[in-house]
Amino acid sequence: MNTFDPKTEAGTYIAPQGLYERNKSRPFLGSLTANRRELVAGEWTELMLTYEVGGSGLADGAWLKLAFKFYSDWALFQTSDPAGANFISAEYLAGELVPGQSPATVQSLKVRFDQKGHERPFQKTVIVDVIDGYLNPGDRIVIRLGDRRQGGPGTRVQSFVEKDFQFRLFIDPLGSSKFAEVPGDVLLDFIPGEPSALQIITPRLVGSETPFDIIVRADDSWGNTCRNLPLSGELKLISPLSAEQTIPFTLAEQGWAIVRLQNIKLAQHGEWKILAQVEGAAVTSAQAYVNVSTEAGALRPLYADLHVHSDDTVGTNDTLYNLSYGRDVAGLDVLGYTANDFNITEQRWDKAVELIHQLNEPGRFVCYPGTEWCGNSCAGGDRNIVFLRDSKPLFPFDAHGRLVRSFEWNEFTHDTLKPGAWPVDDLYAAYAHDPEGHLMMPHVGGRRCNLDWHHPELERLIEVSSAWGQFHWVYAEALQRGYRVGAAANSDEHQGRCGGGVPATAVFGSRGGLTGVLAEKFDREGVAKALRARHTFATTGERSFASLRHGEHLMGDVYTLEGSAPVQYQLLGDQGWEEVSLYDGDKLIWTRNLHEELGLSNDRIRIRIGGARIKDRYRGAYWTGEIQTTGATINDFNVFGLDHPEQVCWRENATTIGFRTDTNGDSDSIELQVSQLAGCTIKLHSRIDSYIKVGDPLQPQPYVHAPQVELELKGDDLIKKQFVSKELPGAELKVTIERITYKELPRDLSGLIDLNALKLEPNREHSLFIAARQRDQSRIWTSALFVTL
């Protein structure tokens, strides 16, 4: 016999009548259920989760953890204001007793929220403590997320789409702080909301009569692409001479609300305007621009996202979903799948690599497998490895059977944590035998790269922008150290929206970036060659374009200057370029202010805030403040750079504008049109808070080095000085008040830079790159020209 039978073996004893049979029929660790299965991404609601205690019961002093994955941007829960937003509660409900059974003795439950209350990936945790007593099998604990019973608005749920989002319950049945997983996760589907705006995905630069595709899609207010929405509309192609061509379309009836218009050919040289609108729906129309070049035989710039996660590790939705989204919704030309090296199982890795090889399609969609080496910053910090060859990647073991992971740990492992390829020196040793088959990219994410380490043959690009933020400083530092690295930007997408996706509201606080690739061939070999040659530029998610040339040399090249030819640059954008600068490593050596060139207005000013608190994780600077004028009224205002609905700006009265936003290395701007600048005073006041990792979300946590920022100046001084800036302690943390132009800024900007006039030091290598910014605060960086004078 494998079990005991008290009826025949226990003899005569006393016990509650029928309790043995009832408890034996229950799941030993209990069960978890929810009152909803489907939620609209970003909606406000009350969600009830009910834990029914299993046969184990819960001992006095026990506690429970309702956990979900760390990448979710579900609004932070609070327990201090029952009438406030995102209030959570836990309630005890006694179960039915049988004859002879005593009631449970629990006196109360205490609930709290901890962003790192459990193990990755299930780190965000609602913790319920059992106070003064035990619970019986069959008792229930009801957890309300967004408890509305005392007048609160509920909770704002996760803002991005996900199938089978998991709530996982861990219980401590013995009160020993040894947790067991309750079988059967609660699964939720987050679906898109109503359509809010159209998006147009198109190349920014094409050759004359060269065929290309245009994607039109409908997104909700949080940037999720809608589904099953067969809206009809039309696409207008407006030539440089204002001739119009109209193409009707209907968004897909099933699946993503997209349409791909194929083999578009434009003949006339210059800038074409593209407009998309749909009929009979309150959906904002979209516009984009395409420049047609007469340069014969040139391949259009390709757009790549080389850092995309799926649920194989810590991403959202499965690998096929993410790769298909990149190709069909984001319209990527090149995608690099990325697995956290310590986290992925060998079985999942092999399956993902097989799928990547199947989806790779020269001339349409180039796809590479890759890993993210997740070493701590003290050991080198995050490095991505893109496997450029068609052969099976050397992962998780090399050809000699050596482990290439940083370490191995995931939710399925239970062993002691043991290092693999650690520190980053070991990673270099694993792949240095074949540098042409690998691309390594240091990046700033959670564990930021440490530039004390560098491998010149493997590390050819560095990530200057991602959903974690914008990191001009890491690119400049690498070049200042003499490293020959080019510019890349990727999404580091954890939320299933790669290819320059919108940010969520938590630690991934910026738009994902894109890497522009100037390749000679549109296949794995051609793209790999261009990436390793650093023939790239980096954008903050837009289909902008940048080129930096010096005679026959293209950005990324290493050469010695012969003659006195000027450096040539070209920028193509959609919102108008306001500033373009040339850097030599970390030094600004030349700049153009397009506002100034076009003529500064005497009634238009701008307040620009940006940067990050720190260079490491949780870097966001959370701004809450106001702008006030005296001696003049604010006639109008516009806001640029705000990324999602919870970053807001509002008018308080005729002379005051309020704002609440956060920056993670990016910048946000508020443009004011005042009745008069002469004789007025402009005041800015803002609190700067930290990301609330631990503590009450309703209680701000001031940034210790700059909890308050004040800036005041006279309009007459601004007329003379043109701008006033205040640099704050942090990572490029800064506030600027400046005059701007009322004229339209150029979308197509090019020029020549005379190096002789810059008086650069001879007999040493200079790393010259362009960084530029548009009016909407989007940015672009070129790879450097590595030139010795």
Buried (B, 14 or more C-beta within 10 A) or exposed (E): EEEEEEEEEEEEEEEBEEBBEBBEEBBBBBBBEBEBEEBBBBBBBBBBBBBBBBBBBBBBBBBBBBBBBBBBBBBBBBBEBBEBBBBBBBBBEEBEBBEEBEEBEBEEBEBBBBBEBBBBBBBBBBBBBBBEBBBBBBBBBBBBBBBBEEEBBBBBBBBBBBBEBBBBBBBBBBBEEEBBBBBBBBEBBBBBBEBBBBBBBBBBBBBBEBEBBBBBBBBBBBBBBBBEBEBEBBBBBBBBEEEEEEBEBEBBEEBBBBBBBEEBEBEEBBBBBBBBBBEEBEBEEBBBBBBBBEEEEBBBBBBBBBBBBBBBBBBBBBBEBBBBBBBBBBBBBBBBBBBBBBBBBEEBBBEBBEBBEEBBEEEEBBBBBBBBBBBBBEBBBBBBBBBBBEEEBBBBBBEEEBBBBBBBBBEEEEEEEEBBBBBBEBBBBBBEEBBEBBBBBBBBBBBBBBBEBBBEBBBBBBBBBBBBBBBBBBBBBBBBBEBBBBBBBBBBBBBBBBBBBBBBBBBBBBBBBBBBBBBBBBBBBBBBBBBBBBBBBBBBBBBBBBBBBBBEBBBBBBBEBEEEBBBBBBBBBBBBBBBBBBBBBBEEBBEBBBBBEBEBBBBBBBBBBBBBBBBBBBBBBBBBBBBBBEBBBBEEBEBBBBBBBBBEBEEEEEBBBBBBBBBBBBBBBBBBBBBBBEEBBBBBBBBBBBBBEEBBBBEBBEBEEBEEBEBEBBBEEBEEEBBBEBEBEBBBBBBBBBBBBEBEBBBBBEEEBEBEEBEBEEEEBBBBBBBBBBBBBBBBBBBBBBBEE
